[in-house]
Amino acid sequence: MNKTLTAAAARKLRRFSMAALLLASTVIGVSAHAQAEAADSTEATIKKLIEPRLGKDAKVDAVTKTPYAGLYEIQIDGDVIYTDAKAQYLFIGRVVDSQTYRDFTKEKIEALNQVPFSGLPLDKAIKTVKGNGKRVIAIFEDPNCIYCKRLHKTLQEVDNITVYTFQYNILSPDSIVKSRNIWCAPNPSRAWNDWMLNGKEAPAAQTACSAPHEDVLALGQKLKVTGTPTIFFTDGSRIPGAVDAKGLEQKLSSLK
């Protein structure tokens, strides 16, 4: 009799344990779901509050809670700013780990502004090949940009590279004229090098020849190219400014 009672009690205990476990799992699931819904609600509220405060034409692309300091990350037009849960304050700057000096803001901005290299209209760029040309970059340059000329001299120290030059004429109307003359030259790559390295101007282009100035200008604006030179790499990343040969080699070597 005692054995029968013990077995029955054991079965009852197992059923109770399973029910309790199922209930606990349900509660945890509901709690996680509720937390997710609450987070979504907070992010939606922040977006609704912040957008009109940033200006009439401002469009917030996303709001995400960060793992640091209770901040919410606001993604807007390829940039990142931060706010609190009530959208009462704006934090404009970089979030950096004080121990490792890892720049979280920089990493996010770079990720947001990556450009699929295969999507670039390379037929609208001047192609220059050195050595085996296996390493490939694209550069937005203005013919009147002194930093572009400095970069061009640096490129003379780099071998086995293919450079696609987008003539991004943003400095002066004269830039458009120079770029068109170079584009319409019998050998645009040589004409570009002659001008950037030696200051030798290309002959005036024939009236019938057209250059992709408007297309490149629209492309640069779409990619948020705000200055020249800007270098794009095959991994989608970019470097603004005239990087030195060592820095360029390090970046090229890091690409798979």
C-alpha positions in Angstrom: 0.0 0.0 0.0 2.8 2.4 0.9 4.5 1.6 -2.4 1.3 2.3 -4.3 0.9 5.6 -2.6 4.5 6.5 -3.2 4.3 5.8 -6.9 1.1 7.8 -7.2 2.6 10.6 -5.3 5.6 10.5 -7.6 3.5 10.7 -10.7 1.5 13.6 -9.2 4.7 15.4 -8.4 6.1 14.9 -11.9 2.8 16.2 -13.4 3.0 19.2 -11.1 6.7 19.8 -11.9 6.0 19.7 -15.7 3.0 22.1 -15.3 5.1 24.5 -13.2 7.9 24.3 -15.8 5.5 25.0 -18.6 4.0 27.9 -16.7 7.5 29.3 -16.0 8.4 29.0 -19.7 5.2 30.8 -20.7 5.8 33.6 -18.2 9.4 34.0 -19.4 8.2 34.0 -23.0 5.5 36.6 -22.3 7.9 38.7 -20.3 10.5 38.7 -23.2 7.7 39.5 -25.7 6.5 42.3 -23.5 10.0 43.7 -23.1 10.5 43.6 -26.9 7.1 45.4 -27.4 8.1 48.0 -24.8 11.4 48.6 -26.5 9.7 48.9 -29.9 7.2 51.3 -28.4 9.9 53.5 -26.9 11.9 53.6 -30.1 8.8 54.5 -32.1 8.0 57.3 -29.5 11.5 58.7 -29.7 11.4 58.8 -33.5 8.0 60.6 -33.4 9.3 63.1 -30.9 12.7 63.7 -32.3 12.0 64.0 -36.0 10.2 67.4 -36.0 12.8 68.8 -33.6 15.6 68.1 -36.0 14.2 70.3 -38.8 11.4 70.3 -41.3 13.1 68.0 -43.8 14.7 65.7 -41.3 14.0 62.0 -41.6 15.1 59.5 -39.0 16.0 56.2 -40.6 16.1 54.2 -37.3 16.1 54.4 -33.6 17.9 51.6 -31.6 18.6 51.2 -27.9 22.4 50.9 -27.3 24.0 48.7 -24.6 25.8 51.7 -23.1 24.6 54.4 -20.7 20.9 53.9 -21.5 21.3 55.9 -24.7 19.3 55.5 -27.9 21.0 55.7 -31.2 19.4 57.8 -33.9 20.4 57.1 -37.5 19.8 60.0 -39.8 21.1 60.7 -43.3 24.1 58.4 -42.8 25.0 59.9 -39.5 24.5 58.9 -35.8 23.4 61.0 -32.8 22.1 59.9 -29.4 19.2 60.7 -27.1 17.7 59.5 -23.8 14.6 57.3 -23.4 12.4 60.5 -23.1 14.0 62.2 -26.1 14.7 65.1 -23.9 18.3 65.6 -24.6 20.5 65.1 -27.7 24.1 63.9 -27.5 26.1 64.8 -30.6 29.5 63.2 -30.6 31.4 59.9 -30.4 30.9 57.1 -28.0 34.3 55.6 -27.2 35.3 52.7 -24.8 37.5 54.3 -22.2 39.6 51.1 -21.8 40.0 49.9 -25.4 39.4 53.2 -27.1 37.1 51.4 -29.5 35.0 54.1 -31.3 31.5 52.7 -31.5 30.1 55.8 -33.3 32.8 55.7 -36.0 32.1 52.0 -36.6 28.4 52.5 -37.0 28.8 55.5 -39.3 31.2 53.5 -41.5 28.8 50.6 -41.6 25.9 52.9 -42.6 27.8 54.5 -45.4 29.3 51.4 -47.0 28.9 51.3 -50.7 28.8 48.0 -52.7 31.8 48.5 -55.0 30.2 46.4 -57.7 27.3 48.9 -57.9 29.6 51.8 -58.9 29.1 52.9 -62.6 32.8 52.4 -63.5 32.1 53.2 -67.1 31.8 56.9 -66.0 35.3 56.8 -64.4 38.8 57.1 -65.9 40.6 53.8 -65.6 44.3 53.6 -64.8 46.1 50.3 -64.4 49.6 49.8 -62.8 51.4 46.5 -62.7 49.0 43.6 -62.5 46.1 45.8 -61.4 44.7 43.3 -59.0 44.0 45.7 -56.2 41.2 48.0 -57.1 40.0 51.4 -55.7 37.8 54.2 -56.9 38.5 57.9 -56.1 36.3 60.9 -56.4 38.5 63.8 -57.4 38.4 67.4 -58.6 41.1 68.5 -61.1 41.6 71.7 -59.0 41.9 69.9 -55.7 45.4 70.3 -54.3 44.9 67.3 -51.9 43.9 65.2 -54.9 47.2 66.1 -56.6 49.0 65.2 -53.4 47.2 61.8 -53.4 48.1 61.3 -57.1 51.8 61.6 -56.3 51.3 59.1 -53.5 49.8 56.7 -55.9 53.0 56.7 -57.9 54.5 54.8 -55.0 51.8 52.1 -55.1 52.0 49.2 -57.6 49.7 46.5 -58.8 46.6 48.6 -58.6 43.7 49.7 -60.7 42.3 53.2 -60.1 38.9 54.3 -61.2 38.8 58.1 -61.1 35.4 59.8 -60.9 35.8 63.4 -61.9 33.7 65.1 -59.1 33.7 68.7 -60.1 32.7 70.6 -57.0 35.3 73.3 -56.6 34.7 75.6 -59.5 33.1 75.9 -63.0 36.7 75.6 -64.3 36.8 72.1 -62.9 34.0 71.1 -65.3 35.9 72.4 -68.3 39.2 70.8 -67.3 37.5 67.4 -66.6 35.7 67.5 -69.9 38.8 68.2 -71.8 40.6 65.3 -70.1 37.6 62.9 -70.5 37.5 63.7 -74.2 41.3 63.3 -74.8 42.5 60.4 -76.9 43.9 58.8 -73.7 42.0 60.1 -70.7 44.2 58.2 -68.2 47.4 59.8 -69.6 45.7 63.2 -69.8 44.6 63.0 -66.2 48.0 62.0 -65.0 49.7 64.8 -67.1 47.4 67.3 -65.4 47.5 66.0 -61.9 51.3 65.4 -61.8 52.7 68.0 -64.2 50.0 70.6 -64.7 49.8 69.9 -68.4 46.4 70.8 -69.6 44.5 68.6 -72.1 43.5 70.2 -75.4 40.1 71.7 -75.7 37.4 69.0 -76.3 35.4 68.9 -79.5 31.9 70.2 -79.2 30.4 66.9 -80.0 32.1 65.2 -77.0 30.2 65.0 -73.8 31.5 64.1 -70.3 29.5 62.4 -67.5 29.7 65.5 -65.2 26.1 65.5 -64.2 25.9 61.8 -63.6 29.1 61.8 -61.4 27.8 64.8 -59.5 24.5 63.1 -58.8 26.4 59.9 -57.8 28.7 61.7 -55.4 25.8 63.4 -53.8 23.9 60.1 -53.4 27.0 58.5 -51.8 27.4 61.6 -49.5 30.8 62.5 -50.9 31.4 65.8 -49.3 35.0 66.5 -50.2 37.8 65.4 -52.5 39.6 63.2 -52.6 37.4 60.4 -51.3 38.7 56.8 -51.8 36.3 53.8 -52.0 37.5 50.3 -51.5 36.2 46.9 -52.6 34.9 46.1 -49.1 32.5 49.1 -49.3 34.5 51.3 -47.0 35.9 54.7 -47.7 38.7 57.0 -46.7 38.2 60.8 -47.1 41.3 62.8 -47.7 44.9 62.3 -49.1 46.0 59.2 -47.2 49.8 58.5 -47.4 51.3 55.5 -49.1 51.8 53.5 -45.9 48.2 54.0 -44.8 47.0 53.1 -48.3 49.1 49.9 -48.4 47.9 48.9 -44.9 44.3 49.3 -46.0 44.8 47.4 -49.3 46.5 44.6 -47.4 43.6 44.3 -45.0 41.2 43.6 -47.8 40.3 40.0 -48.6 
